[in-house]
Amino acid sequence: MFGGGFEQLNRAILEGALEETEDLVKRMLEEGVNPLEVMNKGCIPAMEKAGELFEAEEFFLPELIMASEAMKRAVKLLEPELAKRGTEKKIIGRVVIGTVEGDVHDIGKSIVASMLSAAGFEVYDLGVDVPGETFVARVKEVEADILGLSALLTTTMQRQREVIELLTEKGMRDKVKLIVGGAPVTRAWAEKIGADGYAEDAVNAVKVAREMIASK
Ligand code: B1M
């Protein structure tokens, strides 16, 4: 069912069909499909399409919310399977992650958090709409190696810069490596605001985080 199955799952998510989404994901996992492939081919394209339809005003907020809800159900089923595939048992580093203040988009950030966790990082996911002060306090409290800031809106990208400024103000900038990400975020933006790393997706976020730990 794989090729067609991914399309079917994309459609179910897009339609916000919660039960169908869950059934399809469960079936794929039972059939031994790689959970990362289910995520990348069966789920993420549906959210990309939802964004396009929203932009074209063919989708409005209620549809977007339903599609997100279906996506979250899929992610919930996939998370433990992704974690099981994590080969490293030893904790390789501590990561504090969250979506910046004013921004409630949590799907991408949560995928990044689960993948980091599966890769052997101890992850402190602070959720969404997280004030800069909260990030800084948590980094200090858990002595994080890495701070990950997600932003999905062009307006909230600016908060990433502010968190970096706050870390500098508190004399903590050299204590933690910073990764930024989210749909509008680019490598150029990451460099401009002085972040240490940028990742376009969850797989790359793990790669960048590993490199950061290795170079410490
Ligand atoms: Co919103 N939204 N949304 N939304 N939403 C976008 C971002 C938008 C591009 C849609 C559009 O117009 N095409 C647009 C932003 C435009 C802009 O800023 N220029 C937009 C808008 C405008 C809004 C509202 C303002 C709408 C309104 O109210 N009128 C509002 C804002 C609310 C707020 O935050 N204050 C809003 C609300 C919502 C919902 C609540 C309905 C819902 C979110 C539900 C939820 O998360 N619980 C929602 C959704 C679902 C989307 C889209 C359609 C999909 C986002 C998503 O989940 N993608 C989105 C369109 C789009 O992005 N194509 C859109 C799937 C996810 C797997 O990808 O999040 O990109 P992504 O994460 C990826 C990478 O970016 C990366 O890895 C992830 C996995 O591969 N990544 C990182 C993410 N974080 C990372 C961190 C890292 C590293 C990599 O290191 C730390």
Residues whose N, C-alpha, C, O or C-beta is under 5 A from the ligand:
A	BS01	B1M	I44 M47 E48 A50 G51 E52 F54 E55 L61 L64 I65 S68 G102 D103 V104 H105 D106 I107 G108 K109 I111 V112 G148 L149 S150 L152 L153 T154 T155 I179 V180 G181 G182 A183 A199 E200 D201 A202 A205
